[in-house]
């Protein structure tokens, strides 16, 4: 695969930057989310990526992209949100393979916090009830959330597939209230150790990894007034800078879809004005010289086989 990647992404001005995005690396596969990356898969994937690409720290990659000085087959690795398994499971594997990575942390969930989607996921996973009755609760469109069978793993997976997208675009405070109400209906007390501690974030940095900002409460920036969005971005950066004692120059847009989750005509300008060096989205593509370094795309193929995984990367580089 390496000659093909070199052809599609040569060194210099014609280079392309392939940034891969992850969220979690589980110790063991999760029946509810069979496509989520576990330790064995991540280890295998790092071996493929490390043999095919020149993996750079993201800040260096963004700078060299703008300069036109990227090496052939340039790539970077990133994680979003700040899950504890980033430190406990992913970090040892990254160190074993000798690969740098950037971790984008939503600071409001450090030290015992929990993201809204995990409250929902763990409520459905842990409920002993045969059915989750959510009548009277509404989604982002004002529609009733209804009733959801929980008789087996497939039913729970289907319930989560329906509910996550419907709750996702509620404003932050109503969203938290909604998932807390779902936990109460499920008769579940969700865990408080899913996200990193401040000490774990510092340990990532001390291990040579990069830390980037990802807002405080992980809101959909497109739903906020510009001043509120700027406050979320700035406070997350300031909290990380105070924790680490150094500049935090990278930012990742929550959810990250341009035009849906953030506004290309608004939020990159805010990030630039706040003094960041680069920012990443979740648009599937590779970055070329001349592209906006405050909207660097990211991509991860989920194929399990080496050949299919590589061919998916080839397709992304060819677009």
C-alpha positions as CSV (number, residue, x, y, z in Angstrom):
1,X,0.0,0.0,0.0
2,X,2.9,2.4,0.7
3,X,3.7,3.1,-3.0
4,X,0.1,3.9,-3.7
5,X,-0.1,6.3,-0.6
6,X,3.1,8.0,-1.8
7,X,1.6,8.5,-5.2
8,X,-1.6,10.1,-3.8
9,X,0.2,12.1,-1.1
10,X,3.7,13.1,-2.2
11,X,6.0,15.3,-0.2
12,X,5.9,19.1,-0.5
13,X,3.4,21.4,-2.0
14,X,1.2,18.6,-3.4
15,X,1.1,16.7,-0.1
16,X,-2.2,15.7,1.6
17,X,-2.7,15.4,5.4
18,X,-4.7,12.5,6.6
19,X,-6.0,13.0,10.1
20,X,-7.7,10.1,11.8
21,X,-10.2,10.6,14.6
22,X,-11.1,8.3,17.5
23,X,-13.2,8.7,20.6
24,X,-12.7,5.6,22.8
25,X,-10.5,2.5,22.9
26,X,-12.3,-0.1,25.0
27,X,-10.5,-2.9,26.8
28,X,-12.9,-5.5,25.4
29,X,-15.5,-5.4,22.6
30,X,-18.9,-3.8,23.5
31,X,-22.0,-5.8,22.4
32,X,-24.0,-2.6,22.3
33,X,-21.4,-0.9,20.0
34,X,-19.7,-3.7,18.1
35,X,-18.0,-1.2,15.8
36,X,-16.3,0.8,18.6
37,X,-12.6,0.3,18.7
38,X,-11.2,-2.1,21.3
39,X,-7.6,-2.5,22.4
40,X,-6.8,-5.4,20.1
41,X,-8.2,-3.5,17.1
42,X,-6.4,-0.3,18.0
43,X,-3.1,-2.1,18.4
44,X,-3.5,-3.7,14.9
45,X,-4.6,-0.4,13.4
46,X,-1.6,1.5,14.8
47,X,0.6,-1.1,13.2
48,X,-0.9,-0.5,9.8
49,X,-0.9,3.2,10.1
50,X,2.6,3.3,11.4
51,X,3.9,1.2,8.6
52,X,2.1,3.1,5.8
53,X,2.3,6.8,7.0
54,X,4.6,9.4,8.4
55,X,2.7,10.2,11.6
56,X,3.3,13.7,12.9
57,X,2.1,15.7,15.9
58,X,-1.0,17.6,14.7
59,X,0.4,21.0,15.4
60,X,3.5,20.3,13.3
61,X,1.4,18.7,10.6
62,X,-0.9,21.8,10.4
63,X,2.1,24.1,10.3
64,X,3.9,22.1,7.6
65,X,0.6,21.8,5.6
66,X,0.4,25.6,5.4
67,X,4.1,25.9,4.5
68,X,3.9,23.2,1.9
69,X,6.6,21.1,3.6
70,X,4.8,18.0,4.6
71,X,6.5,14.6,4.1
72,X,5.0,12.0,1.8
73,X,2.2,10.0,3.3
74,X,1.6,12.6,6.1
75,X,-0.9,11.6,8.8
76,X,-1.9,12.6,12.3
77,X,-3.9,10.9,15.0
78,X,-6.5,12.4,17.3
79,X,-9.1,11.6,20.0
80,X,-12.1,13.7,21.0
81,X,-14.0,14.2,24.3
82,X,-11.6,13.0,27.0
83,X,-12.5,9.5,28.0
84,X,-10.5,7.8,30.7
85,X,-9.7,4.9,28.4
86,X,-7.7,7.3,26.2
87,X,-5.2,7.4,29.1
88,X,-5.6,3.8,30.4
89,X,-5.9,1.8,27.2
90,X,-4.9,4.0,24.2
91,X,-1.8,5.7,25.6
92,X,0.2,2.5,26.3
93,X,-0.5,1.3,22.8
94,X,0.5,4.6,21.2
95,X,3.7,4.5,23.3
96,X,4.5,0.9,22.2
97,X,4.2,2.0,18.5
98,X,6.0,5.2,19.1
99,X,3.3,7.4,17.6
100,X,2.2,10.9,18.6
101,X,-1.5,11.8,19.1
102,X,-3.6,14.8,20.0
103,X,-6.3,14.5,22.6
104,X,-9.2,17.1,22.5
105,X,-10.7,17.4,26.0
106,X,-14.1,18.8,26.9
107,X,-13.1,20.2,30.3
108,X,-16.5,20.3,32.0
109,X,-16.5,16.5,32.3
110,X,-13.1,16.1,33.9
111,X,-12.8,14.7,37.4
112,X,-16.0,12.7,37.7
113,X,-18.2,14.4,35.0
114,X,-20.1,12.5,32.4
115,X,-21.2,13.4,28.8
116,X,-24.9,13.4,28.1
117,X,-24.7,10.5,25.6
118,X,-23.0,8.3,28.2
119,X,-25.8,9.0,30.7
120,X,-28.2,7.8,28.0
121,X,-26.1,4.8,26.9
122,X,-25.5,3.6,30.5
123,X,-29.1,4.0,31.4
124,X,-30.2,1.8,28.5
125,X,-27.3,-0.7,29.1
126,X,-27.9,-1.1,32.9
127,X,-31.6,-0.9,33.2
128,X,-33.3,-4.0,34.6
129,X,-36.7,-2.9,33.2
130,X,-38.1,-4.8,30.2
131,X,-39.2,-1.6,28.6
132,X,-38.1,2.0,28.9
133,X,-41.2,4.3,29.0
134,X,-40.2,7.8,28.0
135,X,-43.6,9.2,27.3
136,X,-43.8,12.8,28.3
137,X,-40.2,13.5,27.4
138,X,-39.5,15.3,24.1
139,X,-36.6,15.4,21.6
140,X,-35.1,18.4,19.8
141,X,-38.1,18.6,17.5
142,X,-40.6,18.6,20.4
143,X,-41.6,15.0,19.6
144,X,-42.5,12.5,22.4
145,X,-39.7,10.0,23.0
146,X,-42.2,7.1,23.4
147,X,-41.6,3.6,24.6
148,X,-38.6,1.3,23.9
149,X,-38.3,-2.5,24.5
150,X,-35.2,-3.6,26.4
151,X,-35.6,-7.3,26.3
152,X,-32.2,-8.2,24.8
153,X,-29.0,-6.6,23.5
154,X,-30.4,-6.1,20.0
155,X,-33.4,-4.2,21.4
156,X,-31.2,-2.0,23.6
157,X,-29.0,-1.3,20.6
158,X,-32.0,-0.3,18.6
159,X,-33.3,1.9,21.4
160,X,-30.0,3.7,21.5
161,X,-29.9,4.1,17.8
162,X,-33.3,5.8,17.9
163,X,-32.7,8.0,21.0
164,X,-29.2,9.3,20.6
165,X,-29.9,11.2,17.4
166,X,-33.2,12.6,18.8
167,X,-31.7,13.9,22.0
168,X,-28.4,15.2,20.5
169,X,-29.7,18.5,19.2
170,X,-31.5,19.7,22.3
171,X,-29.9,22.8,23.8
172,X,-27.2,21.8,26.5
173,X,-29.3,22.4,29.6
174,X,-32.5,20.7,28.4
175,X,-30.4,17.9,27.0
176,X,-28.8,17.1,30.3
177,X,-32.2,17.4,32.0
178,X,-33.6,15.0,29.4
179,X,-31.0,12.3,29.9
180,X,-31.1,12.6,33.7
181,X,-34.9,12.0,33.4
182,X,-34.2,9.0,31.2
183,X,-31.8,7.6,33.8
184,X,-34.5,8.1,36.5
185,X,-37.1,6.3,34.3
186,X,-34.5,3.5,33.7
187,X,-33.9,3.3,37.5
188,X,-30.1,3.5,36.9
189,X,-27.3,5.5,38.6
190,X,-24.8,6.0,35.7
191,X,-21.1,5.6,36.5
192,X,-18.9,8.6,37.3
193,X,-15.5,7.4,36.1
194,X,-15.9,7.3,32.3
195,X,-14.0,10.5,31.7
196,X,-10.4,11.5,32.5
197,X,-9.2,13.1,35.7
198,X,-7.0,16.2,35.5
199,X,-4.0,14.0,36.5
200,X,-4.6,11.7,33.5
201,X,-4.7,14.7,31.2
202,X,-1.3,15.8,32.6
203,X,0.0,12.3,32.3
204,X,-0.9,12.3,28.6
205,X,1.0,15.5,28.1
206,X,3.9,14.3,30.1
207,X,4.1,11.2,27.9
208,X,4.6,13.5,24.9
209,X,1.0,13.7,23.6
210,X,-0.7,16.9,22.7
211,X,-3.8,18.3,24.5
212,X,-6.3,20.4,22.6
213,X,-9.5,22.2,23.6
214,X,-13.0,20.8,22.9
215,X,-15.3,23.4,24.7
216,X,-16.5,23.0,28.3
217,X,-19.9,21.3,27.9
218,X,-19.6,19.9,24.3
219,X,-22.5,22.0,22.9
220,X,-23.6,22.2,19.3
221,X,-21.9,25.5,18.5
222,X,-24.3,26.2,15.6
223,X,-27.1,26.5,18.1
224,X,-25.4,29.1,20.3
225,X,-25.0,32.8,20.0
226,X,-21.5,33.7,18.8
227,X,-20.6,35.2,22.2
228,X,-21.7,32.0,24.0
229,X,-19.7,29.9,21.5
230,X,-16.6,32.0,22.1
231,X,-17.1,31.6,25.9
232,X,-17.3,27.8,25.6
233,X,-14.1,27.7,23.5
234,X,-12.2,30.2,25.5
235,X,-13.0,28.7,28.9
236,X,-12.0,25.2,27.8
237,X,-8.7,26.5,26.5
238,X,-8.0,28.5,29.7
239,X,-8.8,25.6,32.0
240,X,-6.3,23.4,30.1
241,X,-3.7,26.0,30.0
242,X,-4.0,26.5,33.7
243,X,-3.8,22.7,34.2
244,X,-0.8,22.2,32.0
245,X,1.1,25.4,32.4
246,X,1.5,25.9,28.6
247,X,-0.2,27.2,25.5
248,X,-3.1,25.1,24.1
249,X,-3.1,25.9,20.4
250,X,-5.4,23.2,19.0
251,X,-9.2,23.0,19.0
252,X,-11.8,20.5,17.8
253,X,-15.4,21.5,17.0
254,X,-17.8,19.3,19.0
255,X,-19.4,16.7,16.7
256,X,-17.7,18.7,14.0
257,X,-19.9,18.6,10.9
258,X,-19.6,21.9,9.0
259,X,-22.9,23.7,8.6
260,X,-24.7,21.4,11.1
261,X,-22.6,21.4,14.2
262,X,-20.5,24.5,13.6
263,X,-20.9,27.4,11.1
264,X,-17.9,27.7,8.7
265,X,-18.6,31.4,8.3
266,X,-18.6,32.1,12.1
267,X,-16.7,29.7,14.3
268,X,-13.3,29.3,12.5
269,X,-13.0,33.1,12.8
270,X,-13.8,32.9,16.5
271,X,-11.1,30.2,17.0
272,X,-8.6,32.2,15.0
273,X,-9.3,35.4,17.0
274,X,-8.9,33.5,20.3
275,X,-5.3,32.7,19.3
276,X,-5.4,29.1,18.4
277,X,-3.0,27.7,15.8
278,X,-5.4,25.2,14.1
279,X,-8.7,23.5,14.4
280,X,-10.2,20.2,13.2
281,X,-13.7,19.2,12.0
282,X,-15.2,15.7,11.3
283,X,-15.7,16.3,7.6
284,X,-14.4,13.2,5.8
285,X,-11.5,14.3,3.5
286,X,-7.8,15.1,3.5
287,X,-6.3,18.5,3.8
288,X,-4.2,20.1,1.1
289,X,-2.0,23.2,1.0
290,X,-4.2,26.3,0.9
291,X,-7.0,24.7,2.8
292,X,-8.2,26.5,6.0
293,X,-6.1,25.2,8.9
294,X,-9.0,26.1,11.2
295,X,-11.2,23.5,9.4
296,X,-8.8,20.5,8.9
297,X,-10.9,17.5,8.0
298,X,-10.6,14.1,9.7
299,X,-11.5,10.6,8.8
300,X,-11.3,7.0,10.1
301,X,-12.2,3.9,8.2
302,X,-13.8,1.2,10.3
303,X,-13.0,-1.8,8.2
304,X,-11.5,-4.7,10.2
305,X,-9.3,-6.2,7.4
306,X,-6.0,-4.7,6.5
307,X,-6.7,-4.5,2.8
308,X,-10.2,-2.9,3.1
309,X,-8.9,-0.5,5.7
310,X,-6.1,0.6,3.4
311,X,-8.4,0.9,0.4
312,X,-10.8,3.1,2.4
313,X,-7.8,5.4,3.1
314,X,-6.9,5.3,-0.6
315,X,-10.4,6.4,-1.5
316,X,-10.3,9.2,1.1
317,X,-7.0,10.4,-0.3
318,X,-8.4,10.3,-3.9
319,X,-11.3,12.6,-3.2
